[in-house]
């Protein structure tokens, strides 16, 4: 149980560190998002730099960062307290 908890916390941390906006914009357009527009890697700046379709994919990826770990925590794979504990990280 402890090992599952540690694996879930580690995977949630790694998933949360993926900059979907930066990766998608660089792969599909070749632009550096950090020097374009506001310099933010969020969906709004992706929309300005690369268009609405990539912004929508960025938004979905950013929402999945939070949703996927919570889904696995609530599916019984790990203790139901994980969503509360994740606020500490």
C-alpha positions in Angstrom: 0.0 0.0 0.0 2.8 2.4 0.9 4.6 1.5 -2.3 1.5 2.2 -4.4 1.1 5.5 -2.6 4.7 6.5 -3.3 4.4 5.5 -7.0 1.2 7.5 -7.4 2.7 10.6 -5.8 5.8 10.3 -7.9 3.8 9.8 -11.1 1.5 12.7 -10.3 4.6 14.9 -9.7 6.2 13.8 -13.0 2.9 14.2 -15.0 2.4 17.7 -13.5 5.8 18.8 -14.7 5.1 18.2 -18.4 4.8 21.6 -20.2 2.2 20.6 -22.8 1.9 24.1 -24.3 5.6 24.4 -24.8 6.0 20.9 -26.3 3.0 21.1 -28.6 3.9 24.5 -29.9 7.5 23.6 -30.5 6.7 20.3 -32.3 3.9 21.6 -34.5 5.1 25.1 -35.3 8.7 25.3 -34.3 8.1 28.5 -32.3 9.6 29.1 -28.9 6.6 29.9 -26.8 8.8 31.5 -24.0 9.8 34.3 -26.4 6.4 34.7 -28.1 3.5 36.7 -26.8 3.4 36.9 -23.0 6.1 34.3 -22.5 3.7 32.1 -20.6 3.3 28.4 -21.6 -0.4 28.3 -21.0 -3.3 27.7 -23.4 -4.0 31.4 -23.9 -0.5 32.1 -25.2 -0.5 29.0 -27.3 -3.7 30.3 -28.9 -1.9 33.6 -29.8 1.2 31.8 -31.1 -0.1 28.7 -32.7 -3.9 28.8 -33.0 -7.0 27.5 -31.4 -6.5 23.8 -32.1 -3.2 23.6 -30.3 -4.6 25.7 -27.5 -7.4 23.2 -27.1 -4.9 20.3 -27.0 -2.8 22.2 -24.4 -5.9 22.9 -22.3 -6.8 19.2 -22.4 -3.3 18.2 -21.5 -3.2 20.6 -18.6 -6.5 19.4 -17.3 -5.3 15.8 -17.5 -2.4 16.7 -15.2 -4.8 17.1 -12.4 -7.5 14.7 -13.4 -5.5 11.5 -14.1 -3.9 11.3 -10.6 -7.2 12.0 -8.9 -8.9 9.4 -11.1 -6.4 6.7 -10.1 -6.6 7.7 -6.5 -10.4 7.5 -6.4 -10.5 4.2 -8.4 -9.4 2.3 -5.3 -5.8 1.9 -6.4 -4.7 4.1 -3.5 -6.2 5.6 -0.4 -9.0 8.1 -0.8 -7.0 10.7 1.1 -4.6 11.3 -1.8 -6.5 14.2 -3.3 -6.2 15.9 0.1 -2.6 15.0 0.4 -1.8 16.2 -3.1 -2.6 19.8 -1.9 0.6 19.6 0.1 2.8 19.2 -3.0 
